[in-house]
Amino acid sequence: MVTDPIADFLTRIRNAQMAGHRLVEIPASNLKKRLTEILYAQGYILKYKFEDDNKQGLIKIALKYDPSTKEPAIRSLERVSRPGLRQYAKPAEIKRVINGLGVAILSTSKGVLTDKEAKAQNVGGEVLCYIS
């Protein structure tokens, strides 16, 4: 049993990139599905597919690499809020990741949003992770 499913999600992606894999499979949940959609919308992954296997389901993610240097598109994945120490931020306190080049993902009252979306809607929430 995994006690922190978001950290498991990020670690599976990180490990697959370090091993040079093109595809990674992750057990599905609604939060992980939304995180995957944000990664795709921000251009960090090539494509994704949600599969239902009559149990929990799977998320298949095709990782994105630079064609010339073979470097992964995701340089760092950092878990911010964790079960032992939750991190919350008001709209004005949301930090910019790498001066706006990265993305912070927040769980808000209006759903899971990027830092830019949260500031535009003037909502704060739990800072789940930083991606750059």
DADAZI-V482190 format. One record per residue. N is the residue number from 0. PHI is phi in whole degrees, 0 to 359 (* if undefined). OMEGA is omega in whole degrees, 0 to 359 (* if undefined). BURIAL is # if it has 9 or more other C-alpha atoms within 8 Angstrom, else .. Layout:
# DADAZI-V482190
{{N;PHI;OMEGA;BURIAL} {N;PHI;OMEGA;BURIAL}}
This chain:
# DADAZI-V482190
{{0;*;181;.} {1;265;182;.} {2;275;179;.} {3;230;185;.} {4;295;180;.} {5;289;177;#} {6;297;177;.} {7;297;178;#} {8;302;182;#} {9;294;181;#} {10;293;178;.} {11;297;178;#} {12;293;180;#} {13;301;181;#} {14;294;179;.} {15;296;179;#} {16;292;180;#} {17;295;179;.} {18;274;178;.} {19;80;180;.} {20;287;177;#} {21;269;186;#} {22;229;175;#} {23;226;178;#} {24;250;184;.} {25;228;174;#} {26;300;188;.} {27;272;167;#} {28;204;181;.} {29;297;179;.} {30;294;179;.} {31;295;177;#} {32;297;180;#} {33;293;177;#} {34;299;179;#} {35;296;179;#} {36;298;178;.} {37;293;178;#} {38;301;179;#} {39;291;181;#} {40;296;180;.} {41;274;176;.} {42;85;181;.} {43;271;178;#} {44;233;184;#} {45;285;177;#} {46;199;181;.} {47;212;180;#} {48;213;176;.} {49;262;180;#} {50;242;178;.} {51;256;180;.} {52;244;180;.} {53;62;174;.} {54;233;181;.} {55;275;184;#} {56;96;181;#} {57;228;171;#} {58;246;176;#} {59;255;183;#} {60;243;173;#} {61;269;184;#} {62;282;184;#} {63;252;179;#} {64;232;174;.} {65;288;185;#} {66;297;184;.} {67;275;184;.} {68;259;182;.} {69;62;177;.} {70;278;178;.} {71;291;179;#} {72;292;178;#} {73;270;180;#} {74;277;179;.} {75;211;174;.} {76;235;184;#} {77;234;176;.} {78;281;183;#} {79;260;179;#} {80;277;181;#} {81;226;184;#} {82;304;182;.} {83;279;181;.} {84;210;181;.} {85;283;179;.} {86;243;180;#} {87;243;180;#} {88;217;172;#} {89;282;182;#} {90;305;181;#} {91;284;183;.} {92;264;182;.} {93;291;182;#} {94;283;174;.} {95;275;181;#} {96;268;182;#} {97;47;176;.} {98;57;177;.} {99;96;180;.} {100;277;178;.} {101;261;183;#} {102;228;169;#} {103;256;179;#} {104;249;183;#} {105;239;171;#} {106;260;185;#} {107;243;176;#} {108;289;178;.} {109;256;178;.} {110;107;179;.} {111;275;186;#} {112;229;171;#} {113;281;180;#} {114;298;181;#} {115;293;178;.} {116;295;180;.} {117;295;179;#} {118;293;180;#} {119;295;179;.} {120;270;179;.} {121;56;175;.} {122;233;175;#} {123;251;179;#} {124;170;180;#} {125;278;179;#} {126;278;184;#} {127;281;183;#} {128;198;174;#} {129;246;178;#} {130;232;176;#} {131;215;*;#}}
